[in-house]
Amino acid sequence: MDRIETQASGGCQCGAVRYHVTAVLDTSHICHCRMCQKAAGNFFAALVGVPRDAFRWTRGTPGIFKSSDPVERGFCPTCGTPLTYDYLASKHLNITTGSLDDAAQFPPKMQFGIEGQMPWFDTLPSVQREGTTEETMTGPAATIKASNHQHPDHDTESWPL
């Protein structure tokens, strides 16, 4: 595993819990296992490894769920956003790629837990695509935008504003 020096921040949807990393590992991946599916509330979990010395919480404290004896999963206790997967014996922890302010920064390089992969996963590129929410749902999109409580994709001095 190569260490990649970088600067990245992220956090939960409501902004109560934020973090900063100064390095990642070249381990960006998707895990399809059933435990990760349940933890992410989705078809897979997208994760990237971070050396422990390169990670710090910058706002709030995550809730912890011990999904097995050797693993803790961190999440925002206010909004529920999954934030970390921590195999306690490891020299690194994993952060959820989707919780990064720039989620596209670390594209997946591998897939794990393929025994749990949805049988239709490989057909996703052929599934019909629609326009943006603003194009397909103009009325609701305007209402959502006007009442948006989601933390912006960058660090803020305090939150909520």
Phi, psi and chi 1 to 4 in degrees:
 res  aa     phi    psi   chi1   chi2   chi3   chi4
   1 MET       -  119.7  -71.6 -177.0  -82.6      -
   2 ASP   -86.9  140.0  -69.6  -26.6      -      -
   3 ARG   -88.6  131.6 -178.9 -178.7  175.2  118.5
   4 ILE  -116.7  112.1  -57.6  164.4      -      -
   5 GLU   -70.4  132.8  -59.2  -61.0  -36.2      -
   6 THR  -161.2  177.1 -170.8      -      -      -
   7 GLN  -129.2  123.6  -62.5  -69.6  -38.8      -
   8 ALA  -150.8  148.9      -      -      -      -
   9 SER  -133.2  165.4   60.3      -      -      -
  10 GLY  -171.1 -175.4      -      -      -      -
  11 GLY   170.1 -169.2      -      -      -      -
  12 CYS   -83.5  175.2   66.2      -      -      -
  13 GLN   -67.3  -36.9 -175.0  173.1   20.0      -
  14 CYS   -88.7  -13.2   75.3      -      -      -
  15 GLY    90.6    1.6      -      -      -      -
  16 ALA   -71.7  -27.8      -      -      -      -
  17 VAL  -127.5  124.7 -178.2      -      -      -
  18 ARG  -132.3  156.0  -60.5  -84.2  -58.0  159.4
  19 TYR  -142.6  166.5   61.5   82.7      -      -
  20 HIS  -138.7  141.3 -174.4   80.0      -      -
  21 VAL  -124.5  146.5  -58.2      -      -      -
  22 THR  -112.8   -1.2   55.9      -      -      -
  23 ALA  -161.6  153.3      -      -      -      -
  24 VAL  -131.5  169.8  -63.2      -      -      -
  25 LEU  -103.0  157.7  -59.1  174.4      -      -
  26 ASP   -80.2   50.7   63.3  -14.5      -      -
  27 THR  -119.1   19.0   60.8      -      -      -
  28 SER   -56.4  127.1 -172.1      -      -      -
  29 HIS  -153.3  168.9   65.1  -78.9      -      -
  30 ILE  -113.6  135.3  -67.5  171.4      -      -
  31 CYS  -116.0  124.3 -176.3      -      -      -
  32 HIS   -95.9   -0.1  -63.2  -84.6      -      -
  33 CYS   -61.5  155.5   82.3      -      -      -
  34 ARG   -62.1  -35.5 -172.4   63.4 -176.1  134.3
  35 MET   -64.8  -42.6 -166.4  175.3  -78.5      -
  36 CYS   -67.7  -36.4  -80.0      -      -      -
  37 GLN   -58.9  -46.8  -71.1  171.9   -8.7      -
  38 LYS   -65.1  -42.6  -64.1  -77.4  -80.7 -167.1
  39 ALA   -64.8  -36.4      -      -      -      -
  40 ALA   -89.3  -14.8      -      -      -      -
  41 GLY    63.0   37.2      -      -      -      -
  42 ASN  -153.0 -176.5 -146.9  -43.5      -      -
  43 PHE   -75.4  -18.1  -56.9  123.2      -      -
  44 PHE  -161.1  168.0   56.3   81.7      -      -
  45 ALA  -111.7  134.8      -      -      -      -
  46 ALA  -103.8  125.4      -      -      -      -
  47 LEU  -137.1  154.7  -57.0  159.8      -      -
  48 VAL  -138.9  137.7   62.3      -      -      -
  49 GLY   -75.3  145.0      -      -      -      -
  50 VAL  -135.6  125.7  176.3      -      -      -
  51 PRO   -58.5  141.2  -21.4   32.3      -      -
  52 ARG   -58.1  -34.2  -68.8 -174.0 -171.5  -81.8
  53 ASP   -75.6   -5.5   68.2  -17.9      -      -
  54 ALA  -108.7   11.4      -      -      -      -
  55 PHE  -124.4  138.2  179.3   87.9      -      -
  56 ARG  -151.8  145.0   68.4 -178.3  169.6   88.6
  57 TRP   -78.7  133.7  -64.1  109.1      -      -
  58 THR  -109.6  -16.5   58.7      -      -      -
  59 ARG  -152.7  132.3 -178.7 -176.6  -59.1  142.8
  60 GLY    73.0 -179.2      -      -      -      -
  61 THR  -133.4  130.3  -56.2      -      -      -
  62 PRO   -72.9  154.8   29.1  -35.3      -      -
  63 GLY   -77.6  157.4      -      -      -      -
  64 ILE  -126.7  133.1  -60.9  -66.3      -      -
  65 PHE  -120.3  124.4  174.2   66.5      -      -
  66 LYS   -87.1   97.0 -157.8  161.9  179.0   64.4
  67 SER   -76.4  -16.7   58.7      -      -      -
  68 SER  -160.1  170.5   61.6      -      -      -
  69 ASP   -56.3  -41.2  -72.5  -13.8      -      -
  70 PRO   -90.7    0.2   27.7  -31.1      -      -
  71 VAL  -126.9  133.4  173.9      -      -      -
  72 GLU  -117.2  139.8  -68.5 -178.4  -11.4      -
  73 ARG  -117.0  125.4  -65.3  176.9 -174.1  -97.4
  74 GLY   -94.9  143.9      -      -      -      -
  75 PHE  -151.1  161.5   61.6   93.9      -      -
  76 CYS   -75.5  124.9  173.8      -      -      -
  77 PRO   -72.0  -13.0   18.8  -23.9      -      -
  78 THR   -90.0  -52.6  -57.2      -      -      -
  79 CYS  -106.9  -12.1   67.8      -      -      -
  80 GLY    88.5    1.1      -      -      -      -
  81 THR   -57.6  125.6  -58.7      -      -      -
  82 PRO   -67.7  133.2  -13.9   26.0      -      -
  83 LEU  -121.8  -40.0  -62.1  167.7      -      -
  84 THR  -139.5  154.5   60.9      -      -      -
  85 TYR  -124.8  118.0  167.9   90.8      -      -
  86 ASP  -124.8  102.5 -170.8   -3.7      -      -
  87 TYR   -79.6  104.9 -175.2   76.3      -      -
  88 LEU   -57.4  -28.0  -60.9  169.9      -      -
  89 ALA   -81.7   -7.6      -      -      -      -
  90 SER   -83.1  158.1  176.9      -      -      -
  91 LYS   -83.5   -0.6  -66.5 -179.9 -178.9  175.9
  92 HIS  -139.0  167.6   70.7  -82.8      -      -
  93 LEU  -123.4  171.0   60.2   91.9      -      -
  94 ASN  -116.0  138.8  -73.1  -83.1      -      -
  95 ILE  -107.7  152.0   55.0  174.3      -      -
  96 THR   -73.5  125.2   55.1      -      -      -
  97 THR   -60.2  -36.0  -49.1      -      -      -
  98 GLY   -67.4  -17.1      -      -      -      -
  99 SER   -86.5   -6.6   70.0      -      -      -
 100 LEU   -70.2  146.6  -75.5  158.9      -      -
 101 ASP   -60.8  -34.4  -67.9  -21.5      -      -
 102 ASP  -117.6   83.2 -178.9    2.4      -      -
 103 ALA   -64.4  -20.5      -      -      -      -
 104 ALA   -81.9   -5.9      -      -      -      -
 105 GLN   -64.4  -31.7 -167.9  172.8    3.1      -
 106 PHE  -127.1   80.7  -53.8  108.5      -      -
 107 PRO   -65.6  149.7   21.5  -28.1      -      -
 108 PRO   -63.6  140.7    9.8  -13.0      -      -
 109 LYS  -109.4  -13.1  -65.5 -178.3  171.7 -171.4
 110 MET  -155.5  168.8   56.6 -165.5  106.6      -
 111 GLN  -130.2  139.9  -61.6 -178.4   60.3      -
 112 PHE  -122.8  171.7  -66.4  107.4      -      -
 113 GLY    58.9   34.6      -      -      -      -
 114 ILE   -64.8  -12.5   57.5  169.7      -      -
 115 GLU   -62.5  -24.5   73.1  -77.3   -5.3      -
 116 GLY   -99.7    1.5      -      -      -      -
 117 GLN   -60.6  136.1 -178.8  176.6  -41.4      -
 118 MET   -59.9  137.4  -66.4  -68.3  120.1      -
 119 PRO   -61.9  -20.3   16.0  -24.0      -      -
 120 TRP  -100.5    5.0   42.8 -100.9      -      -
 121 PHE   -53.5  -43.9 -177.5   77.9      -      -
 122 ASP   -68.9  -12.3  -67.8  -26.6      -      -
 123 THR   -90.6   -3.3   68.2      -      -      -
 124 LEU   -53.5  -41.3  -75.1  176.8      -      -
 125 PRO   -59.9  -22.2  -25.7   35.4      -      -
 126 SER   -94.3   -3.5   65.8      -      -      -
 127 VAL   -71.4  139.4  172.1      -      -      -
 128 GLN   -51.6  139.9  179.0 -179.3  -24.6      -
 129 ARG  -114.6  142.0  -64.5  175.4 -178.9 -147.8
 130 GLU  -109.7  171.2  -63.8  -81.3  -28.2      -
 131 GLY   -73.1 -172.4      -      -      -      -
 132 THR   -68.8  161.7   65.9      -      -      -
 133 THR   -57.2  -39.1  -57.0      -      -      -
 134 GLU   -62.1  -28.1  -70.1   76.9   14.1      -
 135 GLU   -85.8  -38.6  -67.3  171.6  -12.1      -
 136 THR   -91.0  -19.7   60.7      -      -      -
 137 MET  -138.7   62.9  -61.1  172.2   52.8      -
 138 THR   -57.7  -44.9   54.6      -      -      -
 139 GLY   -64.3  -57.2      -      -      -      -
 140 PRO   -61.1  -35.5  -24.8   33.5      -      -
 141 ALA   -62.5  -40.7      -      -      -      -
 142 ALA   -65.4  -40.2      -      -      -      -
 143 THR   -66.0  -42.7  -57.4      -      -      -
 144 ILE   -62.5  -46.5  -69.1  166.9      -      -
 145 LYS   -61.3  -41.1 -176.0  176.1 -177.3  177.5
 146 ALA   -69.6  -22.7      -      -      -      -
 147 SER  -120.1   23.1   63.6      -      -      -
 148 ASN   -65.9  123.9 -177.4   -0.6      -      -
 149 HIS  -106.6    5.8  -58.4  -72.3      -      -
 150 GLN   -74.0  136.4 -177.8  166.1  -62.6      -
 151 HIS   -63.9  140.2 -172.0  -86.1      -      -
 152 PRO   -68.5  162.9   23.7  -30.4      -      -
 153 ASP   -83.6   58.3  -74.9  -26.5      -      -
 154 HIS  -168.8  161.4   57.5   81.3      -      -
 155 ASP   -68.3  146.1  -72.9  -31.5      -      -
 156 THR  -129.1  150.7   56.8      -      -      -
 157 GLU   -58.9  -46.8  -76.5  -67.4  -42.4      -
 158 SER  -145.5  161.7   62.6      -      -      -
 159 TRP  -153.3  138.1 -171.6  -98.2      -      -
 160 PRO   -72.0  162.2   22.8  -27.6      -      -
 161 LEU   -65.5      -  -63.2  173.8      -      -
